[in-house]
Amino acid sequence: MSSADRADGAERDRTPAGAAEEDGRGSGMEVAVVTGLSGAGRSTAAKCLEDLGWFVVDNLPPELISTMVELGAQSRGAITKVAVVMDVRSRAFTDDLSSVIKGLDMRGYKPRVLFLEATDAVLIRRFDQVRRGHPMQGDGRLVDGIGAERALLEPLRAEADLLLDTSSLSVHDLRAKIEDAFGTEASAQTRVTVLSFGYKYGLPMDSDLVMDVRFLPNPFWIPELRDHSGLDTEVRNYVLGQEGAEEFLDRYHELLRLIGAGYKREGKRYLTLAIGCTGGKHRSVAISEELANRLSKEDGTAVKVVHRDLGRE
């Protein structure tokens, strides 16, 4: 939880009982409604919002949306952002949803409505690719279902705060637009875990990139260093002072900048870097700590270090 979220929670604790229920402006809640044409990208938008820290509910009946928002407002900071994804599986939802949005607006929650659409040709191609029928086509043609849905949703489209035509957008393009509209500086960060490990205990199964630092001399064979770890100054200085250590760190750091930029373009926000030596106690620990220190100075990067095998015999 961020410091801002904790501050919001503390503020809510000092709010008189019942005040948040009467006026959403005291709750600190953000509310978004995601709707639009079937096949236009609602599922992608929902996954992106989840990655950005939103509590996402798919196809909640309109009459329960206000209840969901109120429960979030009463969660004392556990839930601060609620997104509701709606589609036409509930046939009468258009009028009900409009009323719910207006009701939330009157209570101070100020919901943002995201409407996704695409051209008929693109929607037809997407439905053909997944070999599914349109939820409103019934016994008619696919194009009939698309037309009926477009007409049904027109009032919501006209009231949308953000209208996105996904016809020419890739999945990554759509994610980028969602992040720009609903993300924060913190949620847009690339989260990097630098994981040290020992090869004798096996490779980490969740690693994205693995680097072997057994090319460096092993402090284990230095009697006065054997019982220390890469967290200790003596071992750190020994490892980083070896020929090739600084050059390796410089070049690997530069490579990670290139890889990280590509991951961001592809919408990947989580990266696990595994650094291995024989036992996971000396070289991998020292190199991981130094690499994490360098990465933490990069803008838009949050870094944590995990030493998987430190402490094993």
C-alpha positions as CSV (number, residue, x, y, z in Angstrom):
1,M,0.0,0.0,0.0
2,S,1.4,3.4,-0.9
3,S,1.9,6.2,1.6
4,A,-1.0,8.1,-0.1
5,D,-3.3,5.1,0.5
6,R,-2.3,4.9,4.1
7,A,-3.0,8.7,4.5
8,D,-6.4,8.2,2.9
9,G,-7.2,5.4,5.3
10,A,-6.2,7.5,8.3
11,E,-8.4,10.3,7.1
12,R,-11.3,7.9,6.8
13,D,-10.8,6.7,10.3
14,R,-11.4,10.3,11.5
15,T,-14.6,10.7,9.4
16,P,-17.8,10.6,11.4
17,A,-19.7,7.3,11.1
18,G,-22.0,7.3,8.1
19,A,-20.4,10.3,6.3
20,A,-18.8,8.1,3.6
21,E,-22.1,6.5,2.9
22,E,-23.8,9.9,2.4
23,D,-21.2,11.5,0.2
24,G,-18.5,9.6,-1.8
25,R,-16.3,12.7,-1.7
26,G,-15.1,11.6,1.7
27,S,-14.2,8.1,0.7
28,G,-11.1,8.6,-1.5
29,M,-12.6,6.1,-4.0
30,E,-11.9,6.1,-7.7
31,V,-14.6,4.5,-9.8
32,A,-14.4,3.4,-13.5
33,V,-17.0,1.8,-15.7
34,V,-15.6,-0.1,-18.7
35,T,-18.1,-0.9,-21.4
36,G,-18.4,-0.9,-25.2
37,L,-18.9,-3.3,-28.1
38,S,-18.3,-7.0,-27.8
39,G,-14.9,-7.8,-29.3
40,A,-13.6,-4.3,-28.9
41,G,-11.2,-5.2,-26.1
42,R,-13.0,-5.1,-22.8
43,S,-11.1,-8.1,-21.5
44,T,-7.8,-6.6,-22.3
45,A,-8.8,-3.4,-20.6
46,A,-9.9,-5.3,-17.5
47,K,-6.6,-7.1,-17.2
48,C,-4.6,-3.9,-17.7
49,L,-6.6,-2.2,-14.9
50,E,-6.0,-5.1,-12.6
51,D,-2.3,-4.7,-13.3
52,L,-2.6,-1.1,-12.4
53,G,-4.0,-1.9,-9.0
54,W,-7.7,-1.5,-9.7
55,F,-10.3,-3.9,-8.1
56,V,-12.0,-5.2,-11.2
57,V,-15.5,-6.7,-11.3
58,D,-16.8,-8.3,-14.5
59,N,-20.4,-8.0,-15.5
60,L,-21.8,-7.1,-12.2
61,P,-25.6,-6.4,-12.3
62,P,-26.2,-2.6,-12.5
63,E,-28.2,-2.6,-9.3
64,L,-25.2,-4.0,-7.4
65,I,-22.6,-1.5,-8.6
66,S,-23.4,1.1,-6.0
67,T,-23.2,-1.6,-3.3
68,M,-19.8,-2.6,-4.6
69,V,-18.6,0.9,-4.5
70,E,-19.9,1.5,-1.0
71,L,-18.2,-1.7,0.3
72,G,-14.9,-0.4,-1.2
73,A,-15.4,3.0,0.4
74,Q,-15.8,1.3,3.8
75,S,-12.7,-0.9,3.4
76,R,-10.4,1.6,5.2
77,G,-8.0,1.9,2.3
78,A,-7.9,-1.8,1.3
79,I,-9.8,-0.9,-1.9
80,T,-9.3,2.6,-3.3
81,K,-10.0,2.0,-7.1
82,V,-13.0,0.0,-8.4
83,A,-13.6,-0.8,-12.1
84,V,-16.8,-2.4,-13.3
85,V,-16.8,-4.1,-16.7
86,M,-20.2,-4.2,-18.3
87,D,-21.6,-5.8,-21.5
88,V,-24.9,-6.6,-23.1
89,R,-25.4,-10.0,-21.5
90,S,-27.8,-8.2,-19.3
91,R,-30.2,-7.0,-21.9
92,A,-31.8,-4.2,-19.9
93,F,-28.5,-2.9,-18.5
94,T,-28.3,0.3,-20.6
95,D,-30.9,2.4,-18.8
96,D,-30.0,0.9,-15.4
97,L,-26.3,1.5,-15.9
98,S,-27.0,5.1,-16.9
99,S,-29.0,5.6,-13.8
100,V,-26.3,4.0,-11.6
101,I,-23.6,6.3,-13.1
102,K,-25.7,9.4,-12.5
103,G,-26.4,8.2,-9.0
104,L,-22.7,7.7,-8.2
105,D,-21.9,11.1,-9.7
106,M,-24.5,12.8,-7.5
107,R,-22.9,11.1,-4.4
108,G,-19.5,12.5,-5.3
109,Y,-17.8,9.4,-6.7
110,K,-17.4,10.9,-10.2
111,P,-17.1,7.6,-12.1
112,R,-15.2,7.7,-15.3
113,V,-16.7,5.8,-18.2
114,L,-14.5,4.1,-20.8
115,F,-16.2,3.1,-24.0
116,L,-14.4,0.7,-26.4
117,E,-15.5,0.3,-30.0
118,A,-14.2,-0.9,-33.4
119,T,-15.4,-0.9,-37.0
120,D,-17.8,-3.7,-38.1
121,A,-15.2,-5.2,-40.4
122,V,-12.7,-5.5,-37.5
123,L,-15.3,-6.9,-35.1
124,I,-16.4,-9.5,-37.7
125,R,-12.8,-10.6,-38.2
126,R,-12.2,-10.9,-34.5
127,F,-15.3,-13.0,-33.9
128,D,-14.3,-15.2,-36.9
129,Q,-10.9,-15.8,-35.3
130,V,-12.3,-17.0,-32.0
131,R,-15.2,-18.8,-33.7
132,R,-17.8,-17.4,-31.4
133,G,-21.2,-15.9,-32.1
134,H,-22.3,-12.4,-31.1
135,P,-24.3,-12.3,-27.9
136,M,-27.1,-10.3,-29.7
137,Q,-27.2,-12.0,-33.1
138,G,-29.7,-14.7,-32.1
139,D,-30.8,-16.5,-35.2
140,G,-29.5,-13.7,-37.4
141,R,-26.2,-12.9,-38.9
142,L,-23.1,-11.7,-37.0
143,V,-23.4,-8.3,-38.6
144,D,-27.0,-8.1,-37.3
145,G,-25.8,-8.6,-33.7
146,I,-23.1,-6.0,-34.1
147,G,-25.6,-3.5,-35.4
148,A,-28.1,-4.2,-32.6
149,E,-25.5,-3.8,-30.0
150,R,-24.1,-0.6,-31.5
151,A,-27.6,1.0,-31.4
152,L,-28.3,-0.2,-27.9
153,L,-25.1,1.3,-26.5
154,E,-25.3,4.6,-28.3
155,P,-26.6,6.5,-25.3
156,L,-23.7,5.2,-23.2
157,R,-21.2,6.0,-25.9
158,A,-22.5,9.6,-26.0
159,E,-21.8,10.0,-22.3
160,A,-18.4,8.3,-22.1
161,D,-15.5,10.2,-20.6
162,L,-13.0,8.3,-22.8
163,L,-13.8,6.8,-26.2
164,L,-11.3,4.4,-27.7
165,D,-11.5,2.9,-31.2
166,T,-9.4,-0.2,-31.1
167,S,-9.7,-1.0,-34.8
168,S,-6.1,-0.3,-35.5
169,L,-4.7,-0.9,-32.0
170,S,-2.6,-3.8,-31.0
171,V,-3.0,-5.3,-27.6
172,H,0.1,-3.4,-26.5
173,D,-1.2,-0.2,-27.9
174,L,-4.5,-0.6,-26.1
175,R,-2.6,-1.3,-22.8
176,A,-0.5,1.8,-23.3
177,K,-3.6,4.0,-23.7
178,I,-5.3,2.4,-20.6
179,E,-2.1,3.0,-18.6
180,D,-2.0,6.6,-19.7
181,A,-5.6,7.2,-18.8
182,F,-5.9,5.2,-15.5
183,G,-2.4,4.6,-14.3
184,T,-0.2,6.5,-11.8
185,E,3.5,7.1,-11.8
186,A,3.9,4.2,-9.3
187,S,1.7,1.8,-11.2
188,A,3.6,2.4,-14.4
189,Q,6.9,1.4,-12.9
190,T,8.8,-1.7,-14.0
191,R,9.1,-3.9,-10.9
192,V,12.4,-5.8,-10.9
193,T,13.3,-8.6,-8.5
194,V,17.0,-9.5,-8.4
195,L,17.2,-13.0,-7.1
196,S,20.5,-14.6,-6.0
197,F,20.7,-18.4,-6.0
198,G,23.0,-21.4,-5.8
199,Y,23.2,-23.8,-8.8
200,K,23.7,-26.7,-6.4
201,Y,20.1,-26.1,-5.2
202,G,18.6,-25.8,-8.7
203,L,17.5,-23.0,-11.0
204,P,14.7,-20.6,-9.9
205,M,11.6,-21.6,-11.9
206,D,10.1,-18.1,-12.0
207,S,13.1,-16.3,-13.4
208,D,12.9,-14.3,-16.7
209,L,16.7,-14.0,-17.1
210,V,19.4,-16.1,-15.6
211,M,23.1,-15.0,-15.3
212,D,25.9,-17.2,-14.1
213,V,28.7,-15.5,-12.1
214,R,30.8,-18.5,-11.4
215,F,33.4,-17.1,-13.8
216,L,34.5,-15.0,-10.7
217,P,36.9,-16.6,-8.1
218,N,35.0,-18.2,-5.3
219,P,35.5,-16.6,-1.8
220,F,34.6,-19.9,-0.3
221,W,38.2,-21.0,-0.8
222,I,39.5,-18.0,1.2
223,P,39.5,-19.2,4.8
224,E,38.8,-15.8,6.3
225,L,35.9,-15.2,3.9
226,R,34.3,-18.6,3.9
227,D,31.9,-18.0,6.8
228,H,30.9,-14.6,5.6
229,S,28.4,-13.8,2.9
230,G,28.1,-11.4,0.0
231,L,26.3,-9.0,2.3
232,D,29.5,-8.5,4.3
233,T,31.9,-5.8,3.2
234,E,34.9,-8.1,3.1
235,V,33.2,-10.5,0.6
236,R,31.7,-7.7,-1.4
237,N,35.0,-6.0,-1.9
238,Y,36.7,-9.2,-2.8
239,V,34.1,-10.1,-5.4
240,L,33.7,-6.7,-7.0
241,G,37.5,-6.2,-7.0
242,Q,38.1,-9.3,-9.2
243,E,39.2,-8.8,-12.8
244,G,36.1,-8.6,-15.0
245,A,33.6,-7.9,-12.2
246,E,33.1,-4.2,-12.9
247,E,33.1,-4.7,-16.7
248,F,30.5,-7.5,-16.3
249,L,28.2,-5.2,-14.2
250,D,28.6,-2.3,-16.6
251,R,27.7,-4.3,-19.7
252,Y,25.0,-6.4,-18.1
253,H,23.4,-3.2,-16.7
254,E,23.4,-1.7,-20.2
255,L,21.9,-4.9,-21.6
256,L,19.1,-4.7,-19.0
257,R,18.3,-1.1,-20.0
258,L,17.7,-2.3,-23.6
259,I,15.7,-5.3,-22.5
260,G,13.7,-3.3,-20.0
261,A,12.7,-0.7,-22.6
262,G,11.5,-3.5,-24.9
263,Y,9.5,-5.1,-22.0
264,K,7.8,-1.8,-21.3
265,R,6.8,-1.5,-25.0
266,E,5.3,-5.0,-24.7
267,G,3.4,-4.1,-21.6
268,K,5.5,-6.3,-19.3
269,R,5.9,-4.7,-15.9
270,Y,7.4,-7.5,-13.8
271,L,10.9,-8.9,-14.3
272,T,12.9,-11.4,-12.3
273,L,16.6,-11.5,-12.8
274,A,18.3,-14.6,-11.3
275,I,22.0,-14.3,-10.5
276,G,23.7,-17.7,-9.7
277,C,26.9,-19.0,-8.2
278,T,27.7,-22.4,-6.7
279,G,26.1,-22.1,-3.3
280,G,24.2,-18.8,-3.5
281,K,26.2,-17.3,-0.6
282,H,29.1,-15.2,-1.8
283,R,29.4,-14.2,-5.5
284,S,25.7,-14.2,-6.5
285,V,24.8,-12.2,-3.4
286,A,27.4,-9.5,-3.8
287,I,26.7,-9.1,-7.5
288,S,22.9,-9.1,-6.9
289,E,23.2,-6.3,-4.3
290,E,25.4,-4.2,-6.6
291,L,23.2,-4.8,-9.6
292,A,20.1,-3.9,-7.6
293,N,21.8,-0.7,-6.4
294,R,22.4,0.3,-10.0
295,L,19.0,-0.6,-11.2
296,S,17.3,1.3,-8.4
297,K,18.7,4.6,-9.8
298,E,16.8,4.1,-13.1
299,D,13.7,6.2,-13.5
300,G,10.5,4.3,-13.5
301,T,12.1,1.2,-11.9
302,A,11.2,-0.4,-8.5
303,V,13.8,-3.0,-7.3
304,K,13.8,-5.5,-4.5
305,V,16.5,-8.2,-3.8
306,V,15.8,-11.7,-2.7
307,H,18.6,-14.1,-1.6
308,R,17.0,-17.5,-2.1
309,D,19.7,-19.8,-0.7
310,L,21.5,-17.5,1.8
311,G,21.7,-19.3,5.1
312,R,21.7,-22.8,3.6
313,E,24.5,-25.1,4.6
